[in-house]
Amino acid sequence: MMARCIQLDMECAAICYAAAQLMSIGSSKAEDICRICAEICEECGNECGKHHTVHCQECAEMCHRCAEECRRMVQMAV
């Protein structure tokens, strides 16, 4: 039941780390990775939001907030 949630948590953590790393070195691909990061974080937040544990609800909130920030980064780059 939680397998998809856990998978998305791991994907979200990996893409967030990659996005932060690329932004920190001023990569020309930071905009692209932030766009993908927003998609994965949104998906993760939606999945975690289906589960009623405190951890999953907190995770859902943080993932949606991260997706919002990533979208903002992409808009700033335009």
mmJSON file of the N, C-alpha and C atoms, coordinates in Angstrom:
{"data_MODEL":{"atom_site":{
"group_PDB":["ATOM","ATOM","ATOM","ATOM","ATOM","ATOM","ATOM","ATOM","ATOM","ATOM","ATOM","ATOM","ATOM","ATOM","ATOM","ATOM","ATOM","ATOM","ATOM","ATOM","ATOM","ATOM","ATOM","ATOM","ATOM","ATOM","ATOM","ATOM","ATOM","ATOM","ATOM","ATOM","ATOM","ATOM","ATOM","ATOM","ATOM","ATOM","ATOM","ATOM","ATOM","ATOM","ATOM","ATOM","ATOM","ATOM","ATOM","ATOM","ATOM","ATOM","ATOM","ATOM","ATOM","ATOM","ATOM","ATOM","ATOM","ATOM","ATOM","ATOM","ATOM","ATOM","ATOM","ATOM","ATOM","ATOM","ATOM","ATOM","ATOM","ATOM","ATOM","ATOM","ATOM","ATOM","ATOM","ATOM","ATOM","ATOM","ATOM","ATOM","ATOM","ATOM","ATOM","ATOM","ATOM","ATOM","ATOM","ATOM","ATOM","ATOM","ATOM","ATOM","ATOM","ATOM","ATOM","ATOM","ATOM","ATOM","ATOM","ATOM","ATOM","ATOM","ATOM","ATOM","ATOM","ATOM","ATOM","ATOM","ATOM","ATOM","ATOM","ATOM","ATOM","ATOM","ATOM","ATOM","ATOM","ATOM","ATOM","ATOM","ATOM","ATOM","ATOM","ATOM","ATOM","ATOM","ATOM","ATOM","ATOM","ATOM","ATOM","ATOM","ATOM","ATOM","ATOM","ATOM","ATOM","ATOM","ATOM","ATOM","ATOM","ATOM","ATOM","ATOM","ATOM","ATOM","ATOM","ATOM","ATOM","ATOM","ATOM","ATOM","ATOM","ATOM","ATOM","ATOM","ATOM","ATOM","ATOM","ATOM","ATOM","ATOM","ATOM","ATOM","ATOM","ATOM","ATOM","ATOM","ATOM","ATOM","ATOM","ATOM","ATOM","ATOM","ATOM","ATOM","ATOM","ATOM","ATOM","ATOM","ATOM","ATOM","ATOM","ATOM","ATOM","ATOM","ATOM","ATOM","ATOM","ATOM","ATOM","ATOM","ATOM","ATOM","ATOM","ATOM","ATOM","ATOM","ATOM","ATOM","ATOM","ATOM","ATOM","ATOM","ATOM","ATOM","ATOM","ATOM","ATOM","ATOM","ATOM","ATOM","ATOM","ATOM","ATOM","ATOM","ATOM","ATOM","ATOM","ATOM","ATOM","ATOM","ATOM","ATOM","ATOM","ATOM","ATOM","ATOM","ATOM","ATOM","ATOM","ATOM","ATOM","ATOM"],
"id":[1,2,3,4,5,6,7,8,9,10,11,12,13,14,15,16,17,18,19,20,21,22,23,24,25,26,27,28,29,30,31,32,33,34,35,36,37,38,39,40,41,42,43,44,45,46,47,48,49,50,51,52,53,54,55,56,57,58,59,60,61,62,63,64,65,66,67,68,69,70,71,72,73,74,75,76,77,78,79,80,81,82,83,84,85,86,87,88,89,90,91,92,93,94,95,96,97,98,99,100,101,102,103,104,105,106,107,108,109,110,111,112,113,114,115,116,117,118,119,120,121,122,123,124,125,126,127,128,129,130,131,132,133,134,135,136,137,138,139,140,141,142,143,144,145,146,147,148,149,150,151,152,153,154,155,156,157,158,159,160,161,162,163,164,165,166,167,168,169,170,171,172,173,174,175,176,177,178,179,180,181,182,183,184,185,186,187,188,189,190,191,192,193,194,195,196,197,198,199,200,201,202,203,204,205,206,207,208,209,210,211,212,213,214,215,216,217,218,219,220,221,222,223,224,225,226,227,228,229,230,231,232,233,234],
"type_symbol":["N","C","C","N","C","C","N","C","C","N","C","C","N","C","C","N","C","C","N","C","C","N","C","C","N","C","C","N","C","C","N","C","C","N","C","C","N","C","C","N","C","C","N","C","C","N","C","C","N","C","C","N","C","C","N","C","C","N","C","C","N","C","C","N","C","C","N","C","C","N","C","C","N","C","C","N","C","C","N","C","C","N","C","C","N","C","C","N","C","C","N","C","C","N","C","C","N","C","C","N","C","C","N","C","C","N","C","C","N","C","C","N","C","C","N","C","C","N","C","C","N","C","C","N","C","C","N","C","C","N","C","C","N","C","C","N","C","C","N","C","C","N","C","C","N","C","C","N","C","C","N","C","C","N","C","C","N","C","C","N","C","C","N","C","C","N","C","C","N","C","C","N","C","C","N","C","C","N","C","C","N","C","C","N","C","C","N","C","C","N","C","C","N","C","C","N","C","C","N","C","C","N","C","C","N","C","C","N","C","C","N","C","C","N","C","C","N","C","C","N","C","C","N","C","C","N","C","C","N","C","C","N","C","C"],
"label_atom_id":["N","CA","C","N","CA","C","N","CA","C","N","CA","C","N","CA","C","N","CA","C","N","CA","C","N","CA","C","N","CA","C","N","CA","C","N","CA","C","N","CA","C","N","CA","C","N","CA","C","N","CA","C","N","CA","C","N","CA","C","N","CA","C","N","CA","C","N","CA","C","N","CA","C","N","CA","C","N","CA","C","N","CA","C","N","CA","C","N","CA","C","N","CA","C","N","CA","C","N","CA","C","N","CA","C","N","CA","C","N","CA","C","N","CA","C","N","CA","C","N","CA","C","N","CA","C","N","CA","C","N","CA","C","N","CA","C","N","CA","C","N","CA","C","N","CA","C","N","CA","C","N","CA","C","N","CA","C","N","CA","C","N","CA","C","N","CA","C","N","CA","C","N","CA","C","N","CA","C","N","CA","C","N","CA","C","N","CA","C","N","CA","C","N","CA","C","N","CA","C","N","CA","C","N","CA","C","N","CA","C","N","CA","C","N","CA","C","N","CA","C","N","CA","C","N","CA","C","N","CA","C","N","CA","C","N","CA","C","N","CA","C","N","CA","C","N","CA","C","N","CA","C","N","CA","C","N","CA","C","N","CA","C","N","CA","C","N","CA","C","N","CA","C"],
"label_alt_id":[null,null,null,null,null,null,null,null,null,null,null,null,null,null,null,null,null,null,null,null,null,null,null,null,null,null,null,null,null,null,null,null,null,null,null,null,null,null,null,null,null,null,null,null,null,null,null,null,null,null,null,null,null,null,null,null,null,null,null,null,null,null,null,null,null,null,null,null,null,null,null,null,null,null,null,null,null,null,null,null,null,null,null,null,null,null,null,null,null,null,null,null,null,null,null,null,null,null,null,null,null,null,null,null,null,null,null,null,null,null,null,null,null,null,null,null,null,null,null,null,null,null,null,null,null,null,null,null,null,null,null,null,null,null,null,null,null,null,null,null,null,null,null,null,null,null,null,null,null,null,null,null,null,null,null,null,null,null,null,null,null,null,null,null,null,null,null,null,null,null,null,null,null,null,null,null,null,null,null,null,null,null,null,null,null,null,null,null,null,null,null,null,null,null,null,null,null,null,null,null,null,null,null,null,null,null,null,null,null,null,null,null,null,null,null,null,null,null,null,null,null,null,null,null,null,null,null,null,null,null,null,null,null,null],
"label_comp_id":["MET","MET","MET","MET","MET","MET","ALA","ALA","ALA","ARG","ARG","ARG","CYS","CYS","CYS","ILE","ILE","ILE","GLN","GLN","GLN","LEU","LEU","LEU","ASP","ASP","ASP","MET","MET","MET","GLU","GLU","GLU","CYS","CYS","CYS","ALA","ALA","ALA","ALA","ALA","ALA","ILE","ILE","ILE","CYS","CYS","CYS","TYR","TYR","TYR","ALA","ALA","ALA","ALA","ALA","ALA","ALA","ALA","ALA","GLN","GLN","GLN","LEU","LEU","LEU","MET","MET","MET","SER","SER","SER","ILE","ILE","ILE","GLY","GLY","GLY","SER","SER","SER","SER","SER","SER","LYS","LYS","LYS","ALA","ALA","ALA","GLU","GLU","GLU","ASP","ASP","ASP","ILE","ILE","ILE","CYS","CYS","CYS","ARG","ARG","ARG","ILE","ILE","ILE","CYS","CYS","CYS","ALA","ALA","ALA","GLU","GLU","GLU","ILE","ILE","ILE","CYS","CYS","CYS","GLU","GLU","GLU","GLU","GLU","GLU","CYS","CYS","CYS","GLY","GLY","GLY","ASN","ASN","ASN","GLU","GLU","GLU","CYS","CYS","CYS","GLY","GLY","GLY","LYS","LYS","LYS","HIS","HIS","HIS","HIS","HIS","HIS","THR","THR","THR","VAL","VAL","VAL","HIS","HIS","HIS","CYS","CYS","CYS","GLN","GLN","GLN","GLU","GLU","GLU","CYS","CYS","CYS","ALA","ALA","ALA","GLU","GLU","GLU","MET","MET","MET","CYS","CYS","CYS","HIS","HIS","HIS","ARG","ARG","ARG","CYS","CYS","CYS","ALA","ALA","ALA","GLU","GLU","GLU","GLU","GLU","GLU","CYS","CYS","CYS","ARG","ARG","ARG","ARG","ARG","ARG","MET","MET","MET","VAL","VAL","VAL","GLN","GLN","GLN","MET","MET","MET","ALA","ALA","ALA","VAL","VAL","VAL"],
"label_asym_id":["A","A","A","A","A","A","A","A","A","A","A","A","A","A","A","A","A","A","A","A","A","A","A","A","A","A","A","A","A","A","A","A","A","A","A","A","A","A","A","A","A","A","A","A","A","A","A","A","A","A","A","A","A","A","A","A","A","A","A","A","A","A","A","A","A","A","A","A","A","A","A","A","A","A","A","A","A","A","A","A","A","A","A","A","A","A","A","A","A","A","A","A","A","A","A","A","A","A","A","A","A","A","A","A","A","A","A","A","A","A","A","A","A","A","A","A","A","A","A","A","A","A","A","A","A","A","A","A","A","A","A","A","A","A","A","A","A","A","A","A","A","A","A","A","A","A","A","A","A","A","A","A","A","A","A","A","A","A","A","A","A","A","A","A","A","A","A","A","A","A","A","A","A","A","A","A","A","A","A","A","A","A","A","A","A","A","A","A","A","A","A","A","A","A","A","A","A","A","A","A","A","A","A","A","A","A","A","A","A","A","A","A","A","A","A","A","A","A","A","A","A","A","A","A","A","A","A","A","A","A","A","A","A","A"],
"label_entity_id":["1","1","1","1","1","1","1","1","1","1","1","1","1","1","1","1","1","1","1","1","1","1","1","1","1","1","1","1","1","1","1","1","1","1","1","1","1","1","1","1","1","1","1","1","1","1","1","1","1","1","1","1","1","1","1","1","1","1","1","1","1","1","1","1","1","1","1","1","1","1","1","1","1","1","1","1","1","1","1","1","1","1","1","1","1","1","1","1","1","1","1","1","1","1","1","1","1","1","1","1","1","1","1","1","1","1","1","1","1","1","1","1","1","1","1","1","1","1","1","1","1","1","1","1","1","1","1","1","1","1","1","1","1","1","1","1","1","1","1","1","1","1","1","1","1","1","1","1","1","1","1","1","1","1","1","1","1","1","1","1","1","1","1","1","1","1","1","1","1","1","1","1","1","1","1","1","1","1","1","1","1","1","1","1","1","1","1","1","1","1","1","1","1","1","1","1","1","1","1","1","1","1","1","1","1","1","1","1","1","1","1","1","1","1","1","1","1","1","1","1","1","1","1","1","1","1","1","1","1","1","1","1","1","1"],
"label_seq_id":[1,1,1,2,2,2,3,3,3,4,4,4,5,5,5,6,6,6,7,7,7,8,8,8,9,9,9,10,10,10,11,11,11,12,12,12,13,13,13,14,14,14,15,15,15,16,16,16,17,17,17,18,18,18,19,19,19,20,20,20,21,21,21,22,22,22,23,23,23,24,24,24,25,25,25,26,26,26,27,27,27,28,28,28,29,29,29,30,30,30,31,31,31,32,32,32,33,33,33,34,34,34,35,35,35,36,36,36,37,37,37,38,38,38,39,39,39,40,40,40,41,41,41,42,42,42,43,43,43,44,44,44,45,45,45,46,46,46,47,47,47,48,48,48,49,49,49,50,50,50,51,51,51,52,52,52,53,53,53,54,54,54,55,55,55,56,56,56,57,57,57,58,58,58,59,59,59,60,60,60,61,61,61,62,62,62,63,63,63,64,64,64,65,65,65,66,66,66,67,67,67,68,68,68,69,69,69,70,70,70,71,71,71,72,72,72,73,73,73,74,74,74,75,75,75,76,76,76,77,77,77,78,78,78],
"pdbx_PDB_ins_code":[null,null,null,null,null,null,null,null,null,null,null,null,null,null,null,null,null,null,null,null,null,null,null,null,null,null,null,null,null,null,null,null,null,null,null,null,null,null,null,null,null,null,null,null,null,null,null,null,null,null,null,null,null,null,null,null,null,null,null,null,null,null,null,null,null,null,null,null,null,null,null,null,null,null,null,null,null,null,null,null,null,null,null,null,null,null,null,null,null,null,null,null,null,null,null,null,null,null,null,null,null,null,null,null,null,null,null,null,null,null,null,null,null,null,null,null,null,null,null,null,null,null,null,null,null,null,null,null,null,null,null,null,null,null,null,null,null,null,null,null,null,null,null,null,null,null,null,null,null,null,null,null,null,null,null,null,null,null,null,null,null,null,null,null,null,null,null,null,null,null,null,null,null,null,null,null,null,null,null,null,null,null,null,null,null,null,null,null,null,null,null,null,null,null,null,null,null,null,null,null,null,null,null,null,null,null,null,null,null,null,null,null,null,null,null,null,null,null,null,null,null,null,null,null,null,null,null,null,null,null,null,null,null,null],
"Cartn_x":[0.804,0.0,0.859,1.966,2.822,3.991,4.069,5.223,5.374,4.292,4.356,4.773,4.256,4.604,6.104,6.617,8.036,8.906,8.513,9.261,9.318,8.168,8.134,8.923,8.91,9.723,11.199,11.656,13.064,13.382,12.474,12.679,12.701,11.802,11.707,13.002,13.487,14.726,15.89,15.969,17.071,17.023,15.832,15.734,15.927,15.462,15.682,17.172,17.876,19.326,20.007,19.633,20.234,19.938,18.708,18.345,19.162,19.285,20.062,21.525,22.073,23.467,23.657,22.789,22.929,22.72,21.757,21.556,22.776,23.38,24.514,25.748,25.838,26.991,26.626,25.397,24.992,24.833,24.378,24.23,23.197,23.485,22.529,21.329,21.418,20.33,19.474,19.753,19.01,17.526,17.182,15.772,15.08,15.728,15.153,14.958,15.957,15.867,14.827,14.671,13.641,12.241,12.08,10.783,10.439,11.398,11.192,10.996,11.768,11.655,10.245,9.694,8.333,7.328,7.48,6.567,6.639,7.859,8.03,7.551,7.869,7.43,5.911,5.274,3.809,3.211,3.756,3.272,3.47,4.621,4.92,3.948,3.742,2.823,1.408,0.97,-0.367,-0.496,0.534,0.507,0.551,1.464,1.572,0.287,-0.364,-1.6,-2.733,-2.611,-3.632,-3.57,-2.431,-2.225,-2.421,-2.995,-3.408,-2.462,-1.23,-0.262,0.283,0.745,1.312,2.497,3.352,4.529,4.122,3.157,2.744,2.099,1.326,0.696,1.745,2.754,3.842,4.643,4.889,5.625,4.852,3.553,2.724,2.818,2.74,2.823,4.17,5.246,6.584,6.808,6.314,6.468,5.727,4.52,3.773,4.465,5.027,5.754,7.004,7.702,8.895,8.525,7.438,6.993,6.703,6.082,5.771,7.054,8.032,9.312,10.044,10.01,10.666,10.006,8.686,7.996,8.367,8.502,8.907,10.305,11.205,12.568,12.535,11.698,11.585,11.04,10.046,9.468,10.49,11.317,12.339,13.395,13.632,14.664,14.203,12.905,12.372,12.582],
"Cartn_y":[-1.187,0.0,1.268,1.238,2.419,2.383,1.35,1.194,2.386,2.842,3.982,5.252,5.424,6.581,6.597,5.476,5.374,5.598,5.023,5.21,6.694,7.365,8.786,9.627,9.234,9.942,9.897,8.716,8.57,9.35,9.32,10.082,11.577,12.009,13.423,13.887,13.108,13.469,13.546,12.595,12.571,13.768,14.096,15.201,16.535,16.659,17.903,18.13,17.077,17.19,17.601,16.96,17.278,18.728,19.168,20.548,21.534,21.28,22.172,22.224,21.082,21.03,21.831,21.63,22.337,23.838,24.222,25.653,26.262,25.52,26.066,26.289,25.581,25.789,26.621,27.148,28.016,27.303,26.071,25.275,25.867,25.771,26.208,25.256,24.129,23.138,23.225,24.187,24.312,24.517,25.303,25.542,24.231,23.431,22.149,21.219,21.141,20.229,20.721,22.031,22.57,22.263,22.267,21.928,20.461,19.591,18.167,17.964,18.687,18.59,18.958,20.019,20.437,19.333,18.684,17.609,16.443,16.046,14.906,15.258,16.449,16.86,16.937,17.443,17.518,16.118,15.21,13.827,13.171,13.412,12.853,13.417,14.716,15.343,14.812,14.615,14.07,12.654,11.845,10.465,10.429,11.192,11.209,11.733,12.668,13.225,12.22,11.097,10.043,9.264,9.33,8.555,9.459,8.932,9.765,9.719,9.322,9.374,10.795,11.171,12.506,12.704,11.697,11.8,12.076,11.334,11.5,12.858,13.331,14.638,15.753,15.636,16.615,16.544,15.338,15.139,15.765,15.54,16.097,17.62,18.222,19.681,20.195,19.547,19.975,19.757,18.658,18.389,19.425,19.783,20.806,22.164,22.45,23.709,23.73,22.615,22.509,22.663,22.022,22.133,23.59,24.295,25.709,26.534,26.276,27.009,26.691,25.44,25.073,25.779,25.845,26.558,28.036,28.59,29.988,30.21,29.268,29.366,29.365,28.509,28.429,29.749,30.316,31.584,32.72,32.686,33.733,33.643,32.442,32.239,32.704,32.817,33.184,34.654],
"Cartn_z":[0.0,0.0,0.0,0.69,0.79,-0.202,-1.008,-1.905,-2.851,-3.454,-4.383,-3.65,-2.452,-1.626,-1.317,-0.915,-0.567,-1.802,-2.922,-4.175,-4.541,-4.481,-4.818,-3.817,-2.543,-1.54,-1.93,-2.344,-2.724,-3.994,-4.968,-6.202,-5.908,-5.057,-4.699,-4.022,-3.082,-2.393,-3.371,-4.286,-5.252,-6.194,-6.71,-7.66,-6.956,-5.723,-4.967,-4.73,-4.395,-4.19,-5.493,-6.596,-7.892,-8.28,-8.061,-8.398,-7.575,-6.295,-5.429,-5.87,-6.21,-6.655,-7.944,-8.917,-10.193,-10.028,-9.187,-8.946,-8.265,-7.35,-6.594,-7.464,-8.591,-9.471,-10.694,-10.697,-11.794,-13.12,-13.071,-14.288,-15.244,-16.509,-17.523,-17.594,-16.957,-16.944,-15.674,-14.815,-13.552,-13.801,-14.803,-15.112,-15.49,-16.309,-16.722,-15.526,-14.672,-13.533,-12.539,-12.399,-11.502,-12.021,-13.319,-13.91,-13.597,-13.772,-13.472,-11.972,-11.188,-9.723,-9.277,-9.843,-9.495,-9.804,-10.941,-11.326,-10.345,-10.007,-9.103,-7.701,-7.228,-5.892,-5.816,-6.856,-6.89,-6.83,-7.624,-7.628,-6.269,-5.672,-4.352,-3.308,-3.351,-2.409,-2.547,-3.773,-4.0,-3.458,-3.677,-3.18,-1.661,-1.074,0.396,1.034,0.347,0.866,0.979,0.308,0.378,1.685,2.364,3.586,4.796,5.834,6.956,8.151,7.918,9.008,9.103,10.272,10.469,9.53,9.438,8.57,7.124,6.613,5.215,4.983,5.926,5.772,5.771,6.65,6.664,5.366,4.897,3.649,2.491,2.441,1.371,1.36,2.527,2.624,2.122,2.545,2.134,0.637,0.112,-1.323,-2.154,-1.737,-2.476,-2.378,-1.225,-1.071,-1.948,-2.009,-2.853,-4.324,-4.744,-6.132,-6.476,-5.552,-5.742,-5.922,-5.079,-5.16,-6.457,-6.868,-8.13,-9.307,-9.289,-10.356,-10.352,-9.183,-9.047,-9.617,-9.381,-9.923,-11.449,-12.018,-13.483,-14.016,-13.365,-13.812,-13.728,-12.695,-12.521,-13.62,-14.117,-15.12,-16.505,-16.686,-18.0,-18.283],
"occupancy":[1.0,1.0,1.0,1.0,1.0,1.0,1.0,1.0,1.0,1.0,1.0,1.0,1.0,1.0,1.0,1.0,1.0,1.0,1.0,1.0,1.0,1.0,1.0,1.0,1.0,1.0,1.0,1.0,1.0,1.0,1.0,1.0,1.0,1.0,1.0,1.0,1.0,1.0,1.0,1.0,1.0,1.0,1.0,1.0,1.0,1.0,1.0,1.0,1.0,1.0,1.0,1.0,1.0,1.0,1.0,1.0,1.0,1.0,1.0,1.0,1.0,1.0,1.0,1.0,1.0,1.0,1.0,1.0,1.0,1.0,1.0,1.0,1.0,1.0,1.0,1.0,1.0,1.0,1.0,1.0,1.0,1.0,1.0,1.0,1.0,1.0,1.0,1.0,1.0,1.0,1.0,1.0,1.0,1.0,1.0,1.0,1.0,1.0,1.0,1.0,1.0,1.0,1.0,1.0,1.0,1.0,1.0,1.0,1.0,1.0,1.0,1.0,1.0,1.0,1.0,1.0,1.0,1.0,1.0,1.0,1.0,1.0,1.0,1.0,1.0,1.0,1.0,1.0,1.0,1.0,1.0,1.0,1.0,1.0,1.0,1.0,1.0,1.0,1.0,1.0,1.0,1.0,1.0,1.0,1.0,1.0,1.0,1.0,1.0,1.0,1.0,1.0,1.0,1.0,1.0,1.0,1.0,1.0,1.0,1.0,1.0,1.0,1.0,1.0,1.0,1.0,1.0,1.0,1.0,1.0,1.0,1.0,1.0,1.0,1.0,1.0,1.0,1.0,1.0,1.0,1.0,1.0,1.0,1.0,1.0,1.0,1.0,1.0,1.0,1.0,1.0,1.0,1.0,1.0,1.0,1.0,1.0,1.0,1.0,1.0,1.0,1.0,1.0,1.0,1.0,1.0,1.0,1.0,1.0,1.0,1.0,1.0,1.0,1.0,1.0,1.0,1.0,1.0,1.0,1.0,1.0,1.0,1.0,1.0,1.0,1.0,1.0,1.0,1.0,1.0,1.0,1.0,1.0,1.0],
"B_iso_or_equiv":[0.0,0.0,0.0,0.0,0.0,0.0,0.0,0.0,0.0,0.0,0.0,0.0,0.0,0.0,0.0,0.0,0.0,0.0,0.0,0.0,0.0,0.0,0.0,0.0,0.0,0.0,0.0,0.0,0.0,0.0,0.0,0.0,0.0,0.0,0.0,0.0,0.0,0.0,0.0,0.0,0.0,0.0,0.0,0.0,0.0,0.0,0.0,0.0,0.0,0.0,0.0,0.0,0.0,0.0,0.0,0.0,0.0,0.0,0.0,0.0,0.0,0.0,0.0,0.0,0.0,0.0,0.0,0.0,0.0,0.0,0.0,0.0,0.0,0.0,0.0,0.0,0.0,0.0,0.0,0.0,0.0,0.0,0.0,0.0,0.0,0.0,0.0,0.0,0.0,0.0,0.0,0.0,0.0,0.0,0.0,0.0,0.0,0.0,0.0,0.0,0.0,0.0,0.0,0.0,0.0,0.0,0.0,0.0,0.0,0.0,0.0,0.0,0.0,0.0,0.0,0.0,0.0,0.0,0.0,0.0,0.0,0.0,0.0,0.0,0.0,0.0,0.0,0.0,0.0,0.0,0.0,0.0,0.0,0.0,0.0,0.0,0.0,0.0,0.0,0.0,0.0,0.0,0.0,0.0,0.0,0.0,0.0,0.0,0.0,0.0,0.0,0.0,0.0,0.0,0.0,0.0,0.0,0.0,0.0,0.0,0.0,0.0,0.0,0.0,0.0,0.0,0.0,0.0,0.0,0.0,0.0,0.0,0.0,0.0,0.0,0.0,0.0,0.0,0.0,0.0,0.0,0.0,0.0,0.0,0.0,0.0,0.0,0.0,0.0,0.0,0.0,0.0,0.0,0.0,0.0,0.0,0.0,0.0,0.0,0.0,0.0,0.0,0.0,0.0,0.0,0.0,0.0,0.0,0.0,0.0,0.0,0.0,0.0,0.0,0.0,0.0,0.0,0.0,0.0,0.0,0.0,0.0,0.0,0.0,0.0,0.0,0.0,0.0,0.0,0.0,0.0,0.0,0.0,0.0],
"pdbx_formal_charge":[null,null,null,null,null,null,null,null,null,null,null,null,null,null,null,null,null,null,null,null,null,null,null,null,null,null,null,null,null,null,null,null,null,null,null,null,null,null,null,null,null,null,null,null,null,null,null,null,null,null,null,null,null,null,null,null,null,null,null,null,null,null,null,null,null,null,null,null,null,null,null,null,null,null,null,null,null,null,null,null,null,null,null,null,null,null,null,null,null,null,null,null,null,null,null,null,null,null,null,null,null,null,null,null,null,null,null,null,null,null,null,null,null,null,null,null,null,null,null,null,null,null,null,null,null,null,null,null,null,null,null,null,null,null,null,null,null,null,null,null,null,null,null,null,null,null,null,null,null,null,null,null,null,null,null,null,null,null,null,null,null,null,null,null,null,null,null,null,null,null,null,null,null,null,null,null,null,null,null,null,null,null,null,null,null,null,null,null,null,null,null,null,null,null,null,null,null,null,null,null,null,null,null,null,null,null,null,null,null,null,null,null,null,null,null,null,null,null,null,null,null,null,null,null,null,null,null,null,null,null,null,null,null,null],
"auth_seq_id":[1,1,1,2,2,2,3,3,3,4,4,4,5,5,5,6,6,6,7,7,7,8,8,8,9,9,9,10,10,10,11,11,11,12,12,12,13,13,13,14,14,14,15,15,15,16,16,16,17,17,17,18,18,18,19,19,19,20,20,20,21,21,21,22,22,22,23,23,23,24,24,24,25,25,25,26,26,26,27,27,27,28,28,28,29,29,29,30,30,30,31,31,31,32,32,32,33,33,33,34,34,34,35,35,35,36,36,36,37,37,37,38,38,38,39,39,39,40,40,40,41,41,41,42,42,42,43,43,43,44,44,44,45,45,45,46,46,46,47,47,47,48,48,48,49,49,49,50,50,50,51,51,51,52,52,52,53,53,53,54,54,54,55,55,55,56,56,56,57,57,57,58,58,58,59,59,59,60,60,60,61,61,61,62,62,62,63,63,63,64,64,64,65,65,65,66,66,66,67,67,67,68,68,68,69,69,69,70,70,70,71,71,71,72,72,72,73,73,73,74,74,74,75,75,75,76,76,76,77,77,77,78,78,78],
"auth_comp_id":["MET","MET","MET","MET","MET","MET","ALA","ALA","ALA","ARG","ARG","ARG","CYS","CYS","CYS","ILE","ILE","ILE","GLN","GLN","GLN","LEU","LEU","LEU","ASP","ASP","ASP","MET","MET","MET","GLU","GLU","GLU","CYS","CYS","CYS","ALA","ALA","ALA","ALA","ALA","ALA","ILE","ILE","ILE","CYS","CYS","CYS","TYR","TYR","TYR","ALA","ALA","ALA","ALA","ALA","ALA","ALA","ALA","ALA","GLN","GLN","GLN","LEU","LEU","LEU","MET","MET","MET","SER","SER","SER","ILE","ILE","ILE","GLY","GLY","GLY","SER","SER","SER","SER","SER","SER","LYS","LYS","LYS","ALA","ALA","ALA","GLU","GLU","GLU","ASP","ASP","ASP","ILE","ILE","ILE","CYS","CYS","CYS","ARG","ARG","ARG","ILE","ILE","ILE","CYS","CYS","CYS","ALA","ALA","ALA","GLU","GLU","GLU","ILE","ILE","ILE","CYS","CYS","CYS","GLU","GLU","GLU","GLU","GLU","GLU","CYS","CYS","CYS","GLY","GLY","GLY","ASN","ASN","ASN","GLU","GLU","GLU","CYS","CYS","CYS","GLY","GLY","GLY","LYS","LYS","LYS","HIS","HIS","HIS","HIS","HIS","HIS","THR","THR","THR","VAL","VAL","VAL","HIS","HIS","HIS","CYS","CYS","CYS","GLN","GLN","GLN","GLU","GLU","GLU","CYS","CYS","CYS","ALA","ALA","ALA","GLU","GLU","GLU","MET","MET","MET","CYS","CYS","CYS","HIS","HIS","HIS","ARG","ARG","ARG","CYS","CYS","CYS","ALA","ALA","ALA","GLU","GLU","GLU","GLU","GLU","GLU","CYS","CYS","CYS","ARG","ARG","ARG","ARG","ARG","ARG","MET","MET","MET","VAL","VAL","VAL","GLN","GLN","GLN","MET","MET","MET","ALA","ALA","ALA","VAL","VAL","VAL"],
"auth_asym_id":["A","A","A","A","A","A","A","A","A","A","A","A","A","A","A","A","A","A","A","A","A","A","A","A","A","A","A","A","A","A","A","A","A","A","A","A","A","A","A","A","A","A","A","A","A","A","A","A","A","A","A","A","A","A","A","A","A","A","A","A","A","A","A","A","A","A","A","A","A","A","A","A","A","A","A","A","A","A","A","A","A","A","A","A","A","A","A","A","A","A","A","A","A","A","A","A","A","A","A","A","A","A","A","A","A","A","A","A","A","A","A","A","A","A","A","A","A","A","A","A","A","A","A","A","A","A","A","A","A","A","A","A","A","A","A","A","A","A","A","A","A","A","A","A","A","A","A","A","A","A","A","A","A","A","A","A","A","A","A","A","A","A","A","A","A","A","A","A","A","A","A","A","A","A","A","A","A","A","A","A","A","A","A","A","A","A","A","A","A","A","A","A","A","A","A","A","A","A","A","A","A","A","A","A","A","A","A","A","A","A","A","A","A","A","A","A","A","A","A","A","A","A","A","A","A","A","A","A","A","A","A","A","A","A"],
"auth_atom_id":["N","CA","C","N","CA","C","N","CA","C","N","CA","C","N","CA","C","N","CA","C","N","CA","C","N","CA","C","N","CA","C","N","CA","C","N","CA","C","N","CA","C","N","CA","C","N","CA","C","N","CA","C","N","CA","C","N","CA","C","N","CA","C","N","CA","C","N","CA","C","N","CA","C","N","CA","C","N","CA","C","N","CA","C","N","CA","C","N","CA","C","N","CA","C","N","CA","C","N","CA","C","N","CA","C","N","CA","C","N","CA","C","N","CA","C","N","CA","C","N","CA","C","N","CA","C","N","CA","C","N","CA","C","N","CA","C","N","CA","C","N","CA","C","N","CA","C","N","CA","C","N","CA","C","N","CA","C","N","CA","C","N","CA","C","N","CA","C","N","CA","C","N","CA","C","N","CA","C","N","CA","C","N","CA","C","N","CA","C","N","CA","C","N","CA","C","N","CA","C","N","CA","C","N","CA","C","N","CA","C","N","CA","C","N","CA","C","N","CA","C","N","CA","C","N","CA","C","N","CA","C","N","CA","C","N","CA","C","N","CA","C","N","CA","C","N","CA","C","N","CA","C","N","CA","C","N","CA","C","N","CA","C","N","CA","C","N","CA","C","N","CA","C"],
"pdbx_PDB_model_num":[1,1,1,1,1,1,1,1,1,1,1,1,1,1,1,1,1,1,1,1,1,1,1,1,1,1,1,1,1,1,1,1,1,1,1,1,1,1,1,1,1,1,1,1,1,1,1,1,1,1,1,1,1,1,1,1,1,1,1,1,1,1,1,1,1,1,1,1,1,1,1,1,1,1,1,1,1,1,1,1,1,1,1,1,1,1,1,1,1,1,1,1,1,1,1,1,1,1,1,1,1,1,1,1,1,1,1,1,1,1,1,1,1,1,1,1,1,1,1,1,1,1,1,1,1,1,1,1,1,1,1,1,1,1,1,1,1,1,1,1,1,1,1,1,1,1,1,1,1,1,1,1,1,1,1,1,1,1,1,1,1,1,1,1,1,1,1,1,1,1,1,1,1,1,1,1,1,1,1,1,1,1,1,1,1,1,1,1,1,1,1,1,1,1,1,1,1,1,1,1,1,1,1,1,1,1,1,1,1,1,1,1,1,1,1,1,1,1,1,1,1,1,1,1,1,1,1,1,1,1,1,1,1,1]
}}}
